[in-house]
Amino acid sequence: MSIKLLDLEPLRRDAILNAALKEFALKGFDKASTNVIAKDAGISKALMFHYIKNKQELFLLVYDYFTEILNKEYFMKMDFTKKDIFDRLRQSYLLQLELIKQYPWIFELNKLSNATNSDEVNKELEKRERKKQSSCGTEIFDMIDESKFRAGLNIEKCKQVILWANVGFTNEILEGIRNSEASNVDYERIVSTLDEYFDELRRIFYTTSDE
């Protein structure tokens, strides 16, 4: 990692890294523009390259930096002792929202793993992918309390439906946040809406005291 960039005061550092993550996620390494990154970060391109040697170094720094944040602030904080699937999903959303407040594009990090036209970058990505911690996207459905589901349901198919709903919720939330000014995002309302969805899903899939 580049010491110069990481030694910047947090606001400037995050402005550069967030701008770079957005550009790389949207356009990939090959088509990403360092001019756009510098402009979105609010600095000159010359100054940006004072902190980072070149586009490749910036790309790999972004990959490493945000991978580490995801591991520490998301994967490692997930509590899998919770056996209720909807409690786990709610916990996942709360952790995601906290990260999105500071790093709006962090959950697009997986797009940086796509192959590029640079053999050198591809080799570096392959090294990182081999070491990468597995996503809790599938683990979140492991070892859950299946006794809460209605009798006769196919639990594996129920999990798939819940996963699809989860993906839909996430995409809707991300789109809403990115289309709003950061100061105008009502995170309390987002959590309230999610809780309403989870209540409906529980009514659909879980048995009740009357059954």
Phi, psi and omega per residue, in radians:
M1 nan 2.641 -3.108
S2 -1.411 2.114 -3.108
I3 -1.165 -0.713 -3.076
K4 -1.005 -0.859 -3.096
L5 -1.181 -0.748 -3.107
L6 -1.245 -0.318 3.117
D7 -1.518 -0.054 3.087
L8 -1.159 2.779 3.057
E9 -1.099 2.566 -2.941
P10 -0.923 -0.707 -3.085
L11 -1.115 -0.784 3.140
R12 -1.227 -0.746 3.111
R13 -0.990 -0.865 -3.100
D14 -1.200 -0.551 3.103
A15 -1.088 -0.748 3.136
I16 -1.204 -0.818 -3.085
L17 -1.180 -0.684 3.096
N18 -1.144 -0.732 3.123
A19 -1.115 -0.700 -3.138
A20 -1.200 -0.751 3.127
L21 -1.053 -0.772 3.124
K22 -1.044 -0.839 -3.089
E23 -1.155 -0.758 3.133
F24 -1.187 -0.643 3.138
A25 -1.196 -0.673 -3.103
L26 -1.339 -0.654 -2.985
K27 -2.056 -0.161 -3.067
G28 1.386 2.911 -3.084
F29 -1.059 -0.796 -3.004
D30 -1.125 -0.738 -3.046
K31 -1.667 -0.147 3.136
A32 -1.098 2.471 -3.100
S33 -1.885 2.177 3.074
T34 -1.229 -0.415 3.047
N35 -1.109 -0.771 3.132
V36 -1.143 -0.743 -3.139
I37 -1.046 -0.842 -3.132
A38 -1.085 -0.749 -3.138
K39 -1.100 -0.807 -3.137
D40 -1.151 -0.504 3.129
A41 -1.410 -0.216 3.110
G42 1.386 0.479 3.097
I43 -2.333 2.949 3.078
S44 -1.368 2.704 3.108
K45 -1.103 -0.680 3.137
A46 -1.065 -0.727 3.134
L47 -1.195 -0.668 3.126
M48 -1.054 -0.720 -3.129
F49 -1.383 -0.028 2.925
H50 -1.321 -0.532 -3.119
Y51 -1.584 -0.400 -3.075
I52 -2.381 2.493 -3.031
K53 -1.246 -0.791 -3.059
N54 -2.797 3.127 -3.098
K55 -1.081 -0.711 -3.131
Q56 -1.096 -0.780 3.134
E57 -1.108 -0.691 3.114
L58 -1.111 -0.770 -3.135
F59 -1.035 -0.847 -3.110
L60 -1.226 -0.579 3.055
L61 -1.097 -0.794 3.114
V62 -1.037 -0.797 3.135
Y63 -1.029 -0.862 -3.091
D64 -1.184 -0.740 -3.074
Y65 -1.096 -0.848 -3.076
F66 -1.370 -0.466 3.017
T67 -1.110 -0.732 3.125
E68 -1.138 -0.721 3.117
I69 -1.110 -0.777 3.118
L70 -1.041 -0.750 3.138
N71 -1.092 -0.805 -3.063
K72 -1.338 -0.701 -2.979
E73 -1.776 -0.066 3.126
Y74 -2.260 -1.212 -3.061
F75 -1.021 -0.826 -3.068
M76 -1.285 -0.289 3.135
K77 -1.636 -0.157 3.098
M78 -1.180 2.253 -3.126
D79 -1.755 1.769 -3.083
F80 -1.488 0.075 3.010
T81 -1.294 -0.313 3.024
K82 -1.259 2.146 -3.040
K83 -1.747 -0.277 3.094
D84 -1.324 2.145 -3.057
I85 -1.047 -0.632 -3.109
F86 -1.336 -0.501 3.011
D87 -1.149 -0.693 3.108
R88 -1.128 -0.791 -3.123
L89 -1.106 -0.702 3.114
R90 -1.089 -0.767 3.101
Q91 -1.034 -0.743 3.131
S92 -1.058 -0.783 -3.140
Y93 -1.095 -0.748 -3.115
L94 -1.090 -0.724 3.098
L95 -1.137 -0.721 3.129
Q96 -1.101 -0.766 -3.108
L97 -1.093 -0.681 3.113
E98 -1.082 -0.689 3.122
L99 -1.238 -0.714 -3.097
I100 -1.103 -0.539 3.108
K101 -0.997 -0.654 -3.089
Q102 -1.723 -0.552 -3.078
Y103 -2.295 1.456 -2.984
P104 -1.010 -0.431 -3.055
W105 -1.915 0.237 -3.006
I106 -1.116 -0.512 -3.120
F107 -1.529 0.227 2.948
E108 -1.838 0.148 -3.068
L109 -1.023 -0.569 -3.112
N110 -1.033 -0.426 -3.141
K111 -1.184 -0.342 3.129
L112 -1.289 -0.179 3.140
S113 -1.431 -0.136 -3.136
N114 -1.106 2.548 -3.135
A115 -1.072 2.560 -3.135
T116 -2.068 3.136 3.072
N117 -1.465 -0.024 -3.125
S118 -1.783 2.023 3.103
D119 -1.076 -0.629 -3.122
E120 -1.149 -0.779 3.108
V121 -1.121 -0.735 3.138
N122 -1.055 -0.704 3.114
K123 -1.117 -0.715 3.117
E124 -1.144 -0.690 3.118
L125 -1.146 -0.698 3.122
E126 -1.078 -0.724 3.097
K127 -1.046 -0.777 -3.096
R128 -1.216 -0.673 -3.134
E129 -1.121 -0.604 3.130
R130 -1.160 -0.525 -3.115
K131 -1.623 -0.194 -2.980
K132 -1.133 2.409 3.069
Q133 -1.180 2.441 -3.132
S134 -1.140 2.603 -3.134
S135 -1.232 2.515 3.089
C136 -1.492 0.188 3.100
G137 -1.066 -0.629 3.077
T138 -1.636 -0.649 -3.135
E139 -1.051 -0.473 -3.091
I140 -1.110 -0.356 3.135
F141 -1.725 0.022 -3.123
D142 -1.487 2.552 3.020
M143 0.936 0.778 3.098
I144 -1.626 2.912 3.114
D145 -1.417 1.724 -3.097
E146 -1.425 -0.164 -3.115
S147 -1.190 -0.294 -3.112
K148 -1.384 -0.288 -3.100
F149 -1.313 2.633 3.104
R150 -1.048 2.530 3.108
A151 -1.094 2.446 3.072
G152 1.590 -0.164 3.129
L153 -1.373 2.590 3.013
N154 -1.470 1.840 -3.002
I155 -1.067 -0.707 -3.114
E156 -1.132 -0.675 3.099
K157 -1.230 -0.608 3.070
C158 -1.077 -0.744 3.110
K159 -1.040 -0.709 -3.126
Q160 -1.137 -0.742 3.111
V161 -1.097 -0.743 3.132
I162 -1.130 -0.676 3.093
L163 -1.083 -0.790 3.116
W164 -1.050 -0.739 3.109
A165 -1.091 -0.700 3.139
N166 -1.071 -0.776 3.112
V167 -1.085 -0.741 3.122
G168 -1.091 -0.767 3.100
F169 -1.020 -0.845 -3.081
T170 -1.050 -0.811 -3.132
N171 -1.101 -0.697 3.131
E172 -1.134 -0.741 3.132
I173 -1.108 -0.847 -3.112
L174 -1.073 -0.741 3.133
E175 -1.088 -0.752 3.139
G176 -1.104 -0.739 -3.130
I177 -1.155 -0.759 -3.081
R178 -1.261 -0.379 3.118
N179 -1.589 0.057 -3.115
S180 -2.089 2.715 2.977
E181 -1.190 2.465 -3.078
A182 -0.926 -0.677 -3.093
S183 -1.265 -0.270 -3.103
N184 -1.713 -0.024 -3.119
V185 -1.330 2.164 -3.135
D186 -1.670 1.556 -3.078
Y187 -1.184 -0.579 3.099
E188 -1.094 -0.686 3.114
R189 -1.180 -0.650 3.099
I190 -1.061 -0.830 -3.140
V191 -1.111 -0.707 3.111
S192 -1.071 -0.746 3.120
T193 -1.132 -0.727 3.098
L194 -1.056 -0.741 3.130
D195 -1.084 -0.630 3.098
E196 -1.142 -0.722 3.096
Y197 -1.108 -0.771 -3.131
F198 -1.099 -0.665 3.089
D199 -1.048 -0.732 3.129
E200 -1.164 -0.716 3.131
L201 -1.142 -0.660 3.080
R202 -1.078 -0.705 3.140
R203 -1.138 -0.573 -3.121
I204 -1.303 -0.787 -2.962
F205 -1.756 -0.465 -3.030
Y206 -1.648 2.633 3.034
T207 -1.284 2.755 3.119
T208 -2.025 2.973 -3.126
S209 -1.154 -0.335 -3.138
D210 -1.454 -0.201 -3.067
E211 -1.664 nan nan
